[in-house]
Amino acid sequence: MSWTQNDIPDQTGRTAVVTGANGGLGLESAEALAGAGAHVVMAVRNQDKAKDAVERIRAAHPNASLELIPLDLGDLASTAAAAKQILAKHDSIDLLINNAGVMAMPERTTVDGFEMQMGVDHLGHFALTAHLLPAILAADAARVVTVTSIARFQGRPFDPDNPHMKGNYGAWSAYGQAKLANYHFGLGLQNKFKAAGVAAESLIAHPGLSHTDLQSTTAAEGGGGWLGRTSETLAARTGMPPHKGVRPQLRAATDPNAKGGQMYGPLLASNGPAVSRPILRRIRLDRRINELWDMSERETGVSLDVARAARST
């Protein structure tokens, strides 16, 4: 039998932080978790859109426990401020879903000068996770779920000397690079959790081809060219609706049988029920993870040291 939102265990008493919870798969995640009883912190950039999302969730679940936090993952100061605001209200975080992202954008940079896709999809989440680490480790058995994509297969490991592809930018190659970074980040975080002997676990998920506003935004921005327009049409015609596309990340987040280091995705790669998928591209995996950590800490100025954080909790 296929896993669905009805299989989510009772989440009463648990606190979940979801990035990009104002639309697409983030909104679906927030609604499902709130419906299961969790207190959901919706960390989003567009607050007006977020208010509409809150209204939608409360229309379906009148007793939903929701909290809005401003978060711009393309601005390290905003990321730090969001984490500070969350930590001021919550001593522990049971679930962090690193969901938000942009796809195949025209070449542009974040507030801090990072290539936009690497900056938002990975570096912003890297910094947010690091800032929230004390509360994650304070939970009995927290999970961090990072959303990657099948586009990681078209991504190449970043150049340590030029991670932002200056002078060598391609909208789709930058997206693939960022989603490969998500993949390596989720696996690397689990390695660090395991090495530190903590109860927290890190998993990764990919939604296959899901029809959300991600494709329409890419097409409207124009950075993805004809392929961006084609992906919008393909998603509309053959992609899974958001309530199905979100199931891999929800299963990774809540299935009692899920384990740290696993990846969940559609059975048929782009479509189908949410199942555990094999971890591929293991050659030089540890090296890629170490390179990613070094670059991420250097670029963000934020240390994500699980062992040190564990000693201080």
C-alpha positions as CSV (number, residue, x, y, z in Angstrom):
1,M,0.0,0.0,0.0
2,S,1.3,3.4,-0.9
3,W,2.4,5.8,1.9
4,T,0.2,8.9,2.1
5,Q,-0.4,11.8,4.5
6,N,-2.8,9.6,6.4
7,D,0.2,7.5,7.5
8,I,1.8,10.4,9.4
9,P,1.9,9.5,13.1
10,D,0.4,11.9,15.7
11,Q,2.7,15.0,15.8
12,T,1.2,16.6,18.9
13,G,3.8,18.3,21.1
14,R,6.3,18.4,18.3
15,T,7.8,21.6,16.8
16,A,8.5,21.6,13.0
17,V,10.3,24.3,11.1
18,V,9.5,24.4,7.3
19,T,11.3,26.8,4.9
20,G,9.4,28.1,1.9
21,A,6.1,27.1,3.6
22,N,4.0,29.7,1.8
23,G,3.6,27.7,-1.4
24,G,4.3,24.5,-3.3
25,L,5.7,21.6,-1.4
26,G,6.5,23.7,1.6
27,L,2.9,24.7,2.0
28,E,1.9,21.0,1.6
29,S,4.4,20.0,4.2
30,A,3.2,22.7,6.7
31,E,-0.5,21.8,6.2
32,A,0.1,18.0,6.6
33,L,2.2,18.5,9.7
34,A,-0.2,21.0,11.3
35,G,-3.0,18.6,10.5
36,A,-1.2,15.9,12.4
37,G,-0.9,18.1,15.4
38,A,2.6,19.6,15.1
39,H,3.3,23.3,15.9
40,V,4.6,24.5,12.6
41,V,7.0,27.4,12.2
42,M,6.5,28.7,8.7
43,A,9.8,30.4,7.8
44,V,9.2,32.3,4.6
45,R,10.3,35.4,2.6
46,N,7.0,36.6,1.2
47,Q,4.9,37.4,4.3
48,D,1.8,38.5,2.3
49,K,1.8,35.1,0.5
50,A,2.4,33.4,3.8
51,K,-0.7,34.9,5.3
52,D,-2.8,33.4,2.5
53,A,-1.1,30.1,3.2
54,V,-2.0,30.3,6.9
55,E,-5.6,31.0,6.0
56,R,-5.6,27.9,3.7
57,I,-4.2,25.7,6.4
58,R,-6.6,27.0,9.0
59,A,-9.6,26.5,6.7
60,A,-8.7,22.8,6.5
61,H,-7.5,22.5,10.2
62,P,-9.1,25.2,12.4
63,N,-7.0,24.3,15.4
64,A,-3.7,24.3,13.5
65,S,-0.8,25.7,15.6
66,L,1.1,28.0,13.2
67,E,3.8,30.6,13.6
68,L,5.2,32.9,10.9
69,I,8.8,33.8,10.8
70,P,10.4,36.1,8.2
71,L,13.3,34.4,6.4
72,D,15.2,35.4,3.3
73,L,17.6,32.6,2.6
74,G,19.4,34.9,0.2
75,D,20.5,37.1,3.1
76,L,22.7,35.7,5.8
77,A,21.6,38.5,8.2
78,S,18.0,37.5,7.7
79,T,18.8,33.9,8.2
80,A,20.6,34.6,11.5
81,A,17.7,36.8,12.6
82,A,15.1,34.2,11.8
83,A,17.1,31.6,13.7
84,K,17.4,33.9,16.7
85,Q,13.7,34.5,16.7
86,I,12.9,30.8,16.5
87,L,15.4,30.0,19.3
88,A,13.9,32.7,21.5
89,K,10.6,30.8,21.4
90,H,11.6,27.2,21.2
91,D,14.1,25.3,23.3
92,S,13.9,22.3,21.1
93,I,13.1,21.6,17.4
94,D,11.9,18.2,16.5
95,L,11.9,18.6,12.7
96,L,13.5,20.9,10.2
97,I,12.6,20.7,6.6
98,N,15.0,22.5,4.4
99,N,12.6,22.8,1.5
100,A,12.8,26.3,-0.1
101,G,14.6,26.8,-3.3
102,V,14.9,28.5,-6.7
103,M,15.4,26.8,-10.0
104,A,17.3,27.8,-13.2
105,M,17.3,31.6,-12.5
106,P,19.0,34.2,-14.7
107,E,22.5,34.9,-13.3
108,R,22.2,37.0,-10.2
109,T,23.6,37.1,-6.7
110,T,22.3,37.1,-3.2
111,V,22.7,40.0,-0.8
112,D,26.0,38.4,0.3
113,G,27.3,38.0,-3.3
114,F,26.7,34.3,-3.7
115,E,25.3,32.8,-6.9
116,M,21.6,32.8,-6.3
117,Q,20.9,29.1,-6.5
118,M,23.8,28.0,-4.5
119,G,23.1,30.8,-2.0
120,V,19.4,30.2,-1.5
121,D,19.1,26.4,-2.0
122,H,22.2,25.4,-0.1
123,L,24.2,28.1,1.7
124,G,21.1,29.7,3.3
125,H,20.0,26.3,4.6
126,F,23.5,25.4,5.8
127,A,23.6,28.6,7.9
128,L,20.0,28.1,9.2
129,T,20.7,24.5,10.2
130,A,23.9,25.6,12.0
131,H,22.1,28.4,13.9
132,L,19.3,26.0,14.9
133,L,21.6,23.2,15.9
134,P,21.3,23.7,19.7
135,A,17.6,23.3,19.6
136,I,17.8,20.4,17.2
137,L,20.2,18.5,19.5
138,A,18.0,19.4,22.5
139,A,15.0,17.4,21.0
140,D,14.7,13.7,21.9
141,A,15.1,12.5,18.3
142,A,15.1,15.3,15.8
143,R,15.2,14.9,12.1
144,V,16.5,17.3,9.5
145,V,15.2,16.7,6.0
146,T,16.9,18.4,3.1
147,V,15.2,18.5,-0.3
148,T,17.3,17.7,-3.3
149,S,16.2,16.9,-6.9
150,I,16.8,14.5,-9.7
151,A,18.6,17.5,-11.3
152,R,21.5,16.6,-9.0
153,F,22.5,14.1,-11.7
154,Q,23.2,16.9,-14.1
155,G,25.1,18.8,-11.5
156,R,28.9,18.6,-11.2
157,P,30.8,19.1,-8.0
158,F,31.5,22.8,-7.5
159,D,34.9,24.3,-8.2
160,P,36.3,25.1,-4.7
161,D,38.1,28.2,-6.3
162,N,34.9,29.4,-8.0
163,P,31.8,27.9,-6.3
164,H,29.6,30.7,-7.7
165,M,30.5,30.0,-11.3
166,K,31.7,33.5,-12.1
167,G,32.5,33.7,-15.8
168,N,31.1,30.2,-16.3
169,Y,27.4,30.5,-15.4
170,G,24.7,28.3,-16.8
171,A,21.2,28.4,-15.3
172,W,20.6,24.7,-15.3
173,S,24.2,23.7,-14.4
174,A,24.0,26.1,-11.5
175,Y,20.7,24.5,-10.4
176,G,22.2,21.0,-10.7
177,Q,25.2,22.1,-8.7
178,A,23.0,23.5,-5.9
179,K,20.9,20.4,-5.7
180,L,24.0,18.2,-5.6
181,A,25.1,20.3,-2.7
182,N,21.8,19.6,-1.0
183,Y,22.4,15.9,-1.5
184,H,25.9,16.0,-0.1
185,F,24.8,18.3,2.8
186,G,22.1,15.9,3.9
187,L,24.4,12.9,3.8
188,G,27.3,14.8,5.4
189,L,25.1,16.1,8.3
190,Q,24.1,12.5,9.0
191,N,27.7,11.5,9.2
192,K,28.4,14.3,11.7
193,F,25.4,13.4,13.8
194,K,26.5,9.7,13.9
195,A,30.1,10.6,14.7
196,A,29.0,12.9,17.6
197,G,26.7,10.1,19.0
198,V,23.6,12.3,19.0
199,A,20.0,11.2,18.5
200,A,19.3,13.6,15.7
201,E,19.1,12.2,12.2
202,S,19.5,13.7,8.7
203,L,17.7,12.5,5.7
204,I,17.2,13.7,2.1
205,A,14.2,13.6,-0.2
206,H,13.4,14.5,-3.8
207,P,9.9,15.1,-5.2
208,G,10.4,13.9,-8.7
209,L,8.4,15.8,-11.2
210,S,5.9,17.8,-9.2
211,H,3.6,20.5,-10.6
212,T,4.2,23.5,-8.4
213,D,4.9,27.2,-8.8
214,L,8.6,26.3,-9.1
215,Q,8.3,25.6,-12.8
216,S,6.1,28.6,-13.6
217,T,8.5,30.9,-11.7
218,T,11.4,29.5,-13.8
219,A,9.5,30.0,-17.0
220,A,8.5,33.6,-16.1
221,E,12.1,34.5,-15.1
222,G,13.4,33.3,-18.4
223,G,16.8,32.0,-17.1
224,G,16.0,28.4,-18.0
225,G,15.3,29.3,-21.7
226,W,13.3,26.9,-23.8
227,L,13.9,24.1,-21.3
228,G,12.3,26.2,-18.6
229,R,9.2,26.6,-20.7
230,T,9.2,23.0,-21.6
231,S,9.6,21.9,-17.9
232,E,6.5,24.0,-17.0
233,T,4.4,22.3,-19.7
234,L,5.7,18.9,-18.9
235,A,5.0,19.3,-15.2
236,A,1.5,20.6,-15.9
237,R,0.7,17.6,-18.1
238,T,2.5,14.7,-16.4
239,G,3.8,15.9,-13.1
240,M,2.4,14.9,-9.7
241,P,0.1,17.3,-7.9
242,P,1.7,18.9,-4.9
243,H,-0.1,16.8,-2.4
244,K,1.6,13.7,-4.0
245,G,4.9,15.3,-4.8
246,V,5.4,16.3,-1.1
247,R,5.1,12.7,0.2
248,P,8.8,11.8,-0.1
249,Q,9.9,14.6,2.3
250,L,7.0,14.0,4.6
251,R,7.8,10.3,4.8
252,A,11.4,11.1,5.5
253,A,10.3,13.5,8.2
254,T,7.7,11.3,10.0
255,D,7.9,7.6,9.1
256,P,9.0,5.8,12.2
257,N,10.9,3.3,10.1
258,A,12.9,5.9,8.3
259,K,16.6,6.1,9.3
260,G,19.3,8.8,9.1
261,G,21.2,8.8,5.8
262,Q,18.3,7.5,3.8
263,M,16.8,9.2,0.8
264,Y,13.1,9.1,-0.1
265,G,11.7,9.8,-3.6
266,P,9.1,8.6,-6.1
267,L,9.3,4.9,-7.0
268,L,9.6,5.6,-10.7
269,A,12.2,8.4,-10.3
270,S,9.9,11.2,-11.5
271,N,6.6,9.8,-10.4
272,G,5.0,7.2,-8.2
273,P,4.6,6.5,-4.5
274,A,7.2,7.7,-2.0
275,V,9.8,5.0,-1.2
276,S,13.3,4.7,0.1
277,R,15.7,5.2,-2.8
278,P,19.4,4.0,-3.0
279,I,22.3,6.4,-2.3
280,L,24.2,6.6,-5.6
281,R,27.4,8.5,-6.6
282,R,29.4,7.1,-3.6
283,I,32.8,7.5,-5.4
284,R,34.7,10.3,-3.6
285,L,31.6,11.0,-1.5
286,D,33.5,11.7,1.7
287,R,35.8,14.0,-0.2
288,R,32.9,15.9,-1.8
289,I,31.2,16.3,1.6
290,N,34.4,17.6,3.2
291,E,34.9,20.1,0.3
292,L,31.3,21.3,0.7
293,W,31.7,21.8,4.4
294,D,34.9,23.8,4.0
295,M,33.4,26.0,1.3
296,S,30.1,26.5,3.2
297,E,31.8,27.5,6.4
298,R,34.2,29.8,4.5
299,E,31.5,31.5,2.5
300,T,28.9,31.9,5.2
301,G,31.3,32.5,8.1
302,V,29.1,30.1,10.1
303,S,30.5,26.9,11.7
304,L,28.4,23.8,11.6
305,D,30.2,21.7,14.2
306,V,27.9,19.0,15.6
307,A,30.4,17.6,18.0
308,R,31.1,21.0,19.6
309,A,27.4,21.8,19.7
310,A,26.7,18.5,21.4
311,R,29.3,19.1,24.1
312,S,27.7,22.4,24.9
313,T,24.1,21.1,25.2
